[in-house]
Amino acid sequence: RDFGVELNHSLMNLIAGCFYDGVQLYAMVLNEMLMEGKSKKDGIQLIQKIQDRTFKGITGQVSMDKSNDRDTDFNLWAMSDQDKGEYAVVGHYNGITKQINWTGKSIHWVKGAPPLDNPPCVFEMDDLSCNKTPLSTLAIVALGTGLTFVMFGISSFLIFRKLRLEKELASMLWRIRWEELQFGSSARYHKSAGSRLTLSLRGSSYGSLMTAHGKYQIFAKTGHFKGNVVAIKHVNKKRIELTRQVLFELKHMRDVQFNHLTRFIGACIDAPNICIVTEYCPRGSLQDILENDSISLDWMFRYSLINDIVKG
């Protein structure tokens, strides 16, 4: 009660009875020693007299073994009703005779039979069959070899990608020589361009858009590169420092291919003609069209613009 432990009535009686039998056993042995004229302080003699002693106590037959431990009786309980989870006594163990007296009620074993007292390869590992490893030596060697080849393959692939990237950066596929750009009118270009025109202005070619009033709206400087019309945007710099980061950006811009993005063709870094070459848009930019009041924007055209913006 002082330590907050609650015991049921039967267990309280058992504990009290065991204490009573213990005191009674000590008193019996002590009386015998005093009657024999021996000292009550002779603990060795007292322990020897307790060994192998049997008497009727309040808790039943009390039997002591050679180690002065009480031969205790036990009840063996087993689940009698698995659905309800009820237990019942199926046997009594006699501590004196060291035997179990069965009551006749069956025990429901998990595998249909009681487990072995000494299961193989559990307590004793002397049997050679117990030393089997999950994988044989050949399997371990094969697994190690396979992992080595996989790691070698991955490493080779990463090294190859690294070398190819360095080769692409060094080759500068985006670079365009100034001599490769052609300026001026082209008869073939005039013939195939239709509504696209090229005007000569200050010695350069400019792409233009004809409005409804018959006027031209100049919006981009153009030229020819490998037979194609391209847009050229000059960069107001005397020189370009090609750092590794700049090379990466130029490579990535050249690799981007999307229908709704103006394609980056390359760049010219030959001073003083430093410029960016991109795909030519014959109708100009969206800003060019919106700022031109002479172009009528019907709703179908507006829906088309909105659809192109949504797609990127």
Protein Blocks (a to p, Z undefined) as FASTA:
>chain_A
ZZopacdfklmmmmmmmmmmmmmmmmmmmmmmmmnopafklmklmmmmmgopacddfkbc
cdddfkopacddddddddfblknopacdfbdcdfklopacdehiacddfkopacdfbdgh
klpckbmklmpcfbdfklmmmmmmmmmmmmmmmmmmmmmmmmmmmmmmmnommbccfklp
cgdddfklmmmnomaccddeehiacdddddfkopacdfbdcddeehiacdddddddfbdc
ddfklmmmmmmmmmpccfkbccdfbdcfbdfbdcddddddfkbpfklmmmmmkbccdfkl
mmmmmmmmmnZZ
